[in-house]
Amino acid sequence: MNDQFFPQWRSYLSSTGLVNEMFLLDSLLEDLVSSGFTPVFFSECIPAILEHLEFKKKLVVDGLLLPDGFELFPYQSYGLRKAIKMADSTSMEAPLFFFNFGTGTGKSIISAAGAQELFNQGKIDLCVAFTLSKLKINLMRTFNQHTSLNAVNVEGQKKQRQKKYKGKFDVLVTNYERCHFDFEELSELVSGKRVLWIMDECQKVIHSDQKATNARKAMDKLIKKTDSICWPMSATVVNDSPLNFRDTFSLNGRPRKNILGTKKDFEDEFLESKFEKSFITRKGFRFSTTTYSWDNDKLETIPERVSDYTMSVRKRDKPVASMFKDIDVIVTPIQMSPEDRFIYRKVEAEAERIKSASGSISVCLKNLRYICNTPEVLQFSNDDLSIELCREYPKSITSKYSSKMEVFLDQVEAIGRSKEKVIAFTKFTKLTLFTLHKYLKKRGIKHVIHYGAGQSQLESQKAQDEFKNNDDVVLFLTSDAGAHGLNFQEARYVIHYDVPYSYDLLVQRNDRINRADSYLDGQTSYLYITEDSIEERIWKENKRRKRLAEKTQGVKEYLKVDNDVDLEDAFLAGIPFEELISHYGASL
């Protein structure tokens, strides 16, 4: 067998020759035969083959209510059979199965079908389904519309919630933060029960170096109190660190029994090197960052070690691809106007001065990002540098010369004229979204806005429903609060007004329209990247993180990119990316 065999079959096989996912086996065999190979199985393979044949049987769930002509997709049925078998396992004190499914592959319906089947089999008395705050209503609707189970979402003041927790229901849909704020009530609710814990968008509570949040600590305590089955779900857990992937297998509340070992064990095995660097902020505070260098060859052995406890599915996997439309990502280079470049260079000069004094340039980096969007938003930032810029160069703090703003407004207007719909994302609410909202209104472009903190769940749901049901509404303008869980198969286009610093988030944004039930062809995502700017460096980091996720999870992360750019602003070339996102990372 020549050296090109494994690279040629990388979508199916790891570098060690193991099948990435057993549910891909049938497709692999078909492609091998069509390429002139004759597959031969050794006797040692028989148990795995028999298990594969059992998992691939169609799962029919009594009480699951799907529209006429619809049934669970084969990969959904396969994953549920595998997870339900793990629920009977004695290899874990609290059985855990990680649905590492790509966005849009139907994790909500998997949650509903799985809970219904476990109730049917008498394995659970209660299901607690965690998700993000903005997604609770939609997830509750999925349970109530597609199963015979009674699902509730407990809201209101503390006394109202206490009363609702005492009601009768099969499924509680809630957000992770409730574990901390309603710990006593939830403890009473789950006491003595067999509980299925569904953790949708579980990346919300996993951690690598950071301390566990109060929500995570409380959730771990609750899980330990019960006879638990744990189903974390997400496509986006690696982000910038394989340690995040490891922590996913501690979500059964028993981190010391993690199948990938302790954090120290994991680092000793998979890390090539790490080093810390200290910085001083403009206000004199000291902080440090840690830079990790991972052994990619060793990372590729992780998937085989967790194969019994997880299943990875991506839309371009051969058994899945026919169920989805392709989405093209078109990189749109933005040439900054001379007027905006003037203020951008002022910030670069300040960063150079701070670097020479061994200080942190994080505030400068934030401001560079803001200027790429439009200098006007600097007036809403409260850091000292923004205030100085607004005072010294007031005529530059405007959207009048913003090339990106002009391209955006023209493109949305053109999409509206063609009677299509578009989702537009920005990372910054106060410092971009509200400004875009102002100029969209001036243009008379019908749109709704959606964001996180400060917008109620009812307002969020109203924006979603109006966009879906009102043909005159062209644009759903959202912060990254809209990047998870929302389903907009009515839209053909996505615009990334700014580059997310996470590849996972880029995929999450795109997949708001690229769903299992999408019916529109020609789906297109436009990624705005300002030339000769910090955005070029962030885009380069996205591609590095994509490769890291592939190695850790044993999947091929597909991103079909047209007109790509591989440039990098010379000013940022020597700065470790960890410094770009440290301390003020959430703002970058």
C-alpha positions in Angstrom: 0.0 0.0 0.0 1.6 3.3 -1.1 2.2 6.3 1.1 -0.6 8.2 -0.6 -3.4 5.8 0.5 -4.2 7.3 3.9 -4.1 11.0 2.8 -6.3 10.0 -0.1 -8.9 8.6 2.2 -8.5 11.2 5.0 -12.2 11.9 5.1 -12.8 8.4 6.3 -9.5 7.3 8.0 -7.1 8.7 10.6 -3.4 8.7 10.0 -3.2 5.5 12.1 -5.6 3.8 9.7 -8.7 3.7 12.0 -12.1 4.6 10.7 -12.9 8.1 11.9 -16.6 7.2 12.7 -18.2 3.8 12.4 -21.3 5.2 10.9 -19.1 6.1 7.8 -18.2 2.5 7.3 -20.7 1.6 4.6 -19.8 4.7 2.6 -16.1 3.9 3.0 -16.6 0.3 1.7 -18.7 1.5 -1.3 -16.0 4.0 -2.3 -13.2 1.5 -1.8 -14.9 -1.1 -4.0 -15.7 1.6 -6.7 -11.9 2.5 -6.6 -10.9 -1.1 -7.3 -10.0 -2.2 -3.8 -11.3 -5.4 -2.1 -12.0 -4.9 1.6 -11.1 -7.8 3.8 -12.1 -8.1 7.5 -10.1 -10.0 10.1 -12.0 -12.0 12.8 -11.1 -9.3 15.4 -13.4 -6.9 13.5 -16.5 -9.0 14.0 -17.7 -7.5 17.3 -17.4 -4.0 15.9 -19.2 -5.0 12.7 -22.1 -6.6 14.6 -22.4 -3.5 16.8 -22.4 -1.3 13.7 -25.2 -3.4 12.2 -27.2 -3.0 15.4 -26.7 0.8 15.5 -27.7 1.3 11.9 -31.1 -0.2 12.3 -33.9 2.4 12.0 -35.0 3.6 15.4 -38.8 4.0 15.7 -39.8 6.0 18.8 -43.3 5.6 20.1 -44.7 9.0 20.9 -42.3 10.9 18.5 -44.5 13.1 16.4 -42.9 14.0 13.0 -44.8 15.4 9.9 -46.1 12.8 7.5 -43.4 11.3 5.4 -40.6 12.3 7.9 -38.6 10.1 10.1 -35.3 10.4 12.0 -32.3 10.6 9.6 -30.1 7.5 9.6 -27.2 9.3 11.3 -29.6 10.6 14.0 -31.0 7.1 14.6 -27.4 5.7 14.7 -26.3 8.2 17.3 -29.4 7.7 19.5 -28.9 3.9 19.5 -25.3 4.3 20.5 -26.2 6.8 23.2 -29.0 4.7 24.6 -26.6 1.7 24.8 -24.1 3.8 26.7 -26.9 4.7 29.1 -26.9 1.0 30.2 -23.2 0.9 30.5 -21.5 0.3 33.9 -18.2 1.7 32.6 -19.1 5.2 33.9 -20.7 6.1 37.2 -22.9 8.6 35.4 -23.0 7.5 31.7 -22.0 10.3 29.3 -22.4 10.4 25.5 -21.2 13.4 23.6 -23.2 14.3 20.4 -20.5 16.1 18.5 -22.9 17.0 15.7 -22.4 19.8 13.3 -24.8 22.8 13.5 -28.0 22.3 11.7 -27.9 18.5 12.0 -31.0 18.3 14.2 -29.7 18.2 17.8 -33.1 19.5 19.1 -35.1 16.7 17.5 -32.4 14.2 18.7 -32.9 15.6 22.2 -36.7 15.2 22.0 -36.5 11.7 20.4 -33.9 10.5 22.9 -35.8 11.7 25.9 -39.0 10.2 24.6 -37.3 6.8 24.1 -35.7 6.8 27.5 -39.1 7.5 29.1 -40.6 4.7 27.0 -38.0 2.3 28.2 -38.5 3.3 31.8 -34.9 4.5 32.2 -35.7 8.0 33.4 -38.2 9.9 35.5 -37.2 13.5 34.4 -35.3 15.2 31.6 -33.5 18.5 32.3 -32.5 20.2 29.0 -30.0 23.0 29.3 -29.6 25.5 26.5 -28.8 29.2 26.0 -31.3 31.7 27.3 -32.4 32.9 23.9 -33.0 29.3 22.7 -35.2 28.0 25.5 -38.6 28.8 23.9 -37.6 27.0 20.6 -36.3 23.9 22.4 -39.4 23.7 24.6 -41.6 24.0 21.5 -39.6 21.1 19.9 -40.4 18.8 22.9 -44.1 19.8 23.1 -44.7 19.7 19.3 -42.9 16.5 18.5 -43.3 14.2 21.6 -46.0 13.2 24.0 -43.9 14.7 26.8 -44.9 17.8 28.7 -42.0 20.3 28.6 -41.9 23.6 30.6 -39.7 26.6 30.7 -39.6 28.1 34.2 -39.5 31.9 34.1 -40.6 34.9 36.3 -39.6 36.2 39.7 -38.1 33.9 42.3 -41.4 33.1 44.0 -43.1 32.4 40.7 -40.3 30.1 39.7 -40.4 28.3 43.0 -44.1 27.5 42.5 -43.6 26.4 38.9 -40.8 23.9 39.9 -43.4 22.1 42.1 -45.7 21.6 39.1 -46.0 18.4 37.0 -43.9 18.0 33.9 -41.6 15.6 32.2 -39.1 17.9 30.8 -37.6 21.1 32.2 -36.0 23.4 29.6 -33.8 26.0 31.2 -30.5 27.9 30.9 -27.3 26.9 32.6 -27.3 29.9 34.9 -30.4 28.6 36.7 -28.3 25.9 38.3 -26.7 28.5 40.4 -29.6 30.9 41.0 -32.2 28.2 41.6 -29.9 25.5 43.1 -32.1 24.7 46.1 -35.3 24.4 44.0 -33.5 22.2 41.4 -32.0 20.1 44.1 -35.5 19.3 45.5 -36.8 18.7 41.9 -34.2 16.1 41.0 -33.8 14.4 44.4 -34.4 10.7 44.1 -35.1 10.8 40.4 -33.4 9.2 37.4 -32.5 12.2 35.3 -31.5 12.7 31.7 -29.3 15.8 31.5 -29.2 17.3 28.0 -26.6 20.0 27.6 -27.2 21.8 24.4 -24.5 24.2 23.3 -22.3 22.6 26.1 -19.4 24.9 25.1 -21.1 27.4 27.3 -19.9 25.6 30.5 -16.7 23.8 29.5 -13.4 25.3 30.5 -9.7 24.7 30.0 -7.5 27.0 32.0 -10.3 29.2 33.3 -12.0 28.4 36.6 -15.4 26.8 36.4 -18.3 29.2 36.4 -20.8 29.2 39.2 -23.3 27.6 36.8 -20.9 24.8 36.1 -20.1 24.1 39.7 -23.8 24.0 40.6 -24.6 21.8 37.6 -21.9 19.3 38.7 -23.4 19.2 42.2 -26.9 18.6 40.9 -25.7 15.8 38.6 -23.9 14.1 41.5 -27.2 14.1 43.5 -29.0 11.9 41.0 -29.0 8.7 39.0 -27.8 10.5 35.9 -27.5 10.1 32.2 -25.6 13.0 30.5 -25.8 14.0 26.9 -23.6 17.1 26.1 -24.2 18.4 22.6 -22.1 20.8 20.4 -20.1 21.0 17.3 -17.9 23.7 18.7 -16.0 22.6 21.8 -12.4 22.8 20.8 -12.2 26.5 19.9 -8.5 27.4 20.7 -7.7 24.5 23.0 -7.9 20.7 23.0 -8.3 21.0 26.7 -11.9 22.1 26.0 -12.6 18.9 24.3 -11.2 17.0 27.2 -13.4 18.8 29.7 -16.5 17.8 27.7 -16.0 14.3 29.1 -16.1 15.7 32.7 -19.7 17.0 32.2 -21.1 14.1 34.2 -19.9 15.8 37.3 -16.9 13.5 37.9 -13.8 15.2 36.5 -11.4 12.9 38.3 -12.7 10.0 36.3 -12.4 11.7 32.9 -11.6 9.1 30.2 -8.9 11.4 28.9 -7.2 11.7 32.3 -6.6 14.8 34.4 -5.7 18.1 32.9 -2.0 17.4 33.9 -2.1 13.9 32.3 -3.6 15.4 29.2 -0.9 18.2 28.9 1.9 15.7 29.7 0.7 13.5 26.8 -0.3 15.9 24.1 1.5 19.2 24.7 4.9 20.0 23.0 5.5 23.2 25.0 3.8 26.1 26.7 5.1 29.4 28.0 3.6 32.4 29.9 4.1 36.0 29.2 3.2 38.9 31.5 1.8 42.3 30.4 1.0 45.6 32.0 -2.2 47.5 31.0 -2.5 51.2 30.5 -3.9 51.5 34.0 -1.0 49.6 35.5 -2.7 46.2 36.0 -0.5 43.1 35.4 -1.8 39.9 33.7 -0.4 37.0 31.9 -1.2 34.8 28.9 -0.3 31.2 28.2 0.7 30.0 24.8 0.3 26.3 24.0 2.0 24.3 21.3 0.3 20.9 20.7 1.6 17.8 19.2 -0.7 17.3 16.2 0.3 13.7 15.6 -0.5 12.7 19.1 -3.8 14.7 19.1 -4.9 12.4 16.3 -5.0 9.5 18.7 -7.7 11.1 20.9 -10.8 10.1 18.8 -10.1 6.4 19.1 -9.9 6.7 22.9 -13.3 8.3 23.2 -15.1 6.5 20.3 -17.5 4.6 22.6 -18.5 7.9 24.3 -19.2 10.2 21.4 -20.2 10.4 17.7 -19.0 13.1 15.4 -21.2 14.2 12.4 -20.5 16.9 9.9 -22.7 18.0 7.0 -20.1 17.0 4.3 -19.8 13.4 5.6 -21.0 11.2 2.7 -24.0 9.6 4.5 -25.2 13.1 5.5 -24.2 15.4 2.6 -27.2 14.7 0.5 -29.5 16.1 3.2 -27.9 19.6 3.1 -27.3 22.4 0.6 -23.8 23.7 0.0 -23.0 27.1 1.3 -20.2 29.2 -0.3 -18.1 31.5 1.8 -17.0 34.5 -0.2 -14.3 36.6 1.3 -15.0 40.3 0.5 -11.9 42.5 0.9 -12.7 46.0 2.1 -10.4 48.8 1.2 -10.3 51.3 4.1 -10.8 54.9 3.1 -7.9 57.3 3.6 -9.9 59.2 6.2 -10.5 56.0 8.3 -6.9 54.9 7.7 -5.7 58.1 9.3 -7.3 57.3 12.6 -6.3 53.6 12.3 -2.7 54.6 12.0 -3.0 56.9 15.0 -4.0 53.8 17.1 -1.2 51.7 15.6 1.3 54.4 16.6 0.0 54.4 20.2 0.3 50.6 20.2 4.0 50.8 19.1 4.7 53.2 21.9 3.1 50.9 24.5 4.9 47.8 23.1 8.2 49.6 23.5 7.4 50.0 27.2 6.5 46.3 27.5 2.9 47.2 28.1 -0.3 45.5 26.9 -1.7 46.7 23.6 -5.1 45.0 24.1 -7.0 48.3 24.3 -5.4 49.4 21.0 -6.3 46.1 19.4 -10.0 46.6 20.4 -10.0 50.1 18.9 -8.4 48.8 15.7 -11.4 46.4 15.4 -13.9 49.1 16.0 -12.3 51.4 13.4 -12.5 48.5 10.8 -16.3 48.5 11.4 -16.7 52.3 11.5 -14.8 54.9 13.5 -18.2 56.4 14.6 -18.5 53.7 17.2 -15.5 54.9 19.2 -17.7 57.5 20.8 -19.6 54.7 22.6 -16.4 53.1 24.0 -15.4 54.2 27.5 -11.7 53.3 27.4 -9.2 56.1 27.8 -7.8 55.7 24.3 -11.2 56.0 22.6 -12.0 59.1 24.7 -8.7 60.7 23.6 -9.3 59.9 20.0 -12.8 61.4 20.1 -11.4 64.6 21.7 -8.4 65.1 19.5 -9.9 64.0 16.1 -13.7 64.6 16.3 -14.1 64.9 12.5 -12.7 61.4 12.1 -15.2 59.8 14.4 -17.9 59.3 11.8 -19.3 56.7 9.4 -19.2 59.3 6.6 -16.1 57.7 5.1 -16.6 54.0 6.1 -16.2 51.7 3.1 -17.5 48.7 5.0 -20.6 50.5 6.1 -21.3 51.6 2.4 -20.7 48.1 1.1 -23.0 46.6 3.7 -25.9 49.0 3.1 -25.7 48.6 -0.6 -25.5 44.8 -0.5 -28.5 44.5 1.9 -30.5 46.9 -0.2 -29.7 44.9 -3.4 -30.8 41.6 -1.6 -34.0 43.3 -0.6 -34.7 44.3 -4.2 -34.3 40.7 -5.3 -37.0 39.7 -2.7 -34.5 37.6 -0.7 -33.6 37.6 3.0 -30.3 37.9 4.8 -28.8 37.4 8.3 -26.0 39.8 9.3 -23.8 39.3 12.2 -21.6 41.6 14.2 -19.7 40.8 17.4 -20.3 44.2 18.9 -23.8 45.3 20.1 -23.4 48.8 21.5 -20.3 49.4 19.4 -21.6 48.3 16.0 -25.1 46.8 15.8 -26.9 49.9 17.1 -25.0 52.1 14.7 -25.8 49.8 11.7 -29.5 49.9 12.9 -29.4 53.7 12.7 -28.2 53.8 9.1 -30.5 51.0 8.0 -33.4 53.0 9.2 -32.1 56.1 7.3 -32.0 54.0 4.1 -35.5 52.7 4.8 -34.4 49.1 4.8 -36.9 46.9 6.7 -35.1 44.9 9.3 -35.2 43.5 12.9 -32.5 43.6 15.5 -31.5 40.8 17.9 -28.9 40.8 20.6 -28.1 39.4 24.1 -27.9 41.4 27.3 -30.6 44.1 27.4 -33.1 42.3 25.1 -35.8 40.2 26.8 -36.6 36.7 25.6 -40.0 38.0 24.4 -38.3 40.7 22.3 -35.9 38.2 20.9 -38.6 35.8 20.0 -40.7 38.6 18.4 -37.7 39.6 16.2 -37.3 36.0 15.1 -41.0 35.5 14.3 -41.3 38.8 12.4 -38.3 38.0 10.2 -39.7 34.6 9.4 -43.3 35.6 8.8 -43.1 39.1 7.3 -42.0 39.0 3.6 -41.1 42.8 3.8 -38.4 42.3 6.4 -35.2 41.8 4.5 -32.6 41.6 7.3 -32.1 39.9 10.6 -29.4 42.0 12.2 -27.9 40.2 15.2 -25.0 40.0 17.6 -23.5 36.6 18.2 -26.4 35.9 20.5 -28.0 34.8 17.3 -25.2 32.5 16.2 -26.5 29.5 18.1 -29.7 27.4 17.8 -31.7 29.7 15.5 -33.2 28.3 12.3 -33.7 30.6 9.4 -34.2 28.4 6.3 -36.1 31.3 4.8 -32.8 33.2 4.2 -30.4 32.6 1.4 -27.5 34.9 2.5 -25.3 35.5 5.6 -23.1 38.6 6.0 -20.3 38.6 8.6 -19.9 42.4 9.1 -16.8 41.6 11.2 -14.6 38.5 11.4 -15.2 36.3 14.4 -12.0 35.3 16.2 -13.2 31.7 16.4 -13.6 29.4 13.4 -16.3 27.6 15.4 -18.3 30.8 15.6 -17.9 31.4 11.9 -19.5 28.0 11.2 -22.2 28.6 13.8 -23.1 31.9 12.1 -23.3 30.3 8.6 -25.4 27.4 9.8 -28.3 29.6 10.8 -29.4 29.1 7.2 -27.7 25.9 6.3 -30.0 23.5 8.1 -31.3 20.0 7.6 -34.7 21.5 6.5 -33.2 24.2 4.2 -34.8 24.3 0.8 -33.0 27.3 -0.9 -30.2 26.7 -3.4 -27.3 29.1 -3.8 -26.7 29.7 -0.1 -23.9 32.2 0.2 -22.0 33.7 3.1 -20.1 37.0 2.7 -17.1 37.6 5.0 -16.0 41.2 5.2 -12.2 41.5 5.8 -10.6 45.0 5.9 -7.3 44.9 4.0 -4.1 45.7 5.8 -5.8 45.4 9.2 -6.2 43.3 12.3 -9.0 41.5 10.6 -6.5 39.7 8.3 -4.7 38.4 11.3 -7.9 37.1 12.9 -8.9 35.4 9.6 -5.5 33.6 9.5 -6.1 32.4 13.1 -9.5 31.1 12.2 -7.8 28.7 9.7 -5.3 27.6 12.3 -8.0 26.8 14.8 -9.9 24.9 12.1 -6.9 22.6 11.7 -6.6 22.1 15.5 -10.3 21.1 15.8 -9.8 18.6 13.0 -6.9 16.9 14.7 -8.5 16.8 18.1 -12.0 15.6 17.1 -11.0 13.3 14.1 -13.4 15.1 11.7 -12.9 17.0 8.5 -14.1 20.5 9.1 -15.4 21.7 5.7 -15.4 25.4 4.8 -15.9 26.1 1.1 -14.1 29.5 0.6 -14.0 31.5 -2.6 -11.7 34.4 -3.2 -9.7 33.7 0.0 -7.0 36.1 1.2 -3.9 34.9 3.0 -2.4 38.3 3.9 -1.4 39.6 7.2 -1.0 43.1 8.5 2.7 43.6 9.0 2.1 45.5 12.2 0.6 42.4 13.9 2.8 39.7 12.3 5.0 39.2 15.4 2.3 39.2 18.0 1.1 35.8 19.5 -2.6 35.5 18.9 -3.1 34.8 22.6 -2.1 38.4 23.2 -4.7 39.6 20.8 -7.5 37.8 22.7 -6.1 37.9 26.2 -7.6 40.1 29.0 -9.9 41.8 26.5 -10.5 38.6 24.5 -14.3 38.8 24.6 -14.1 42.1 22.9 -11.8 41.1 20.1 
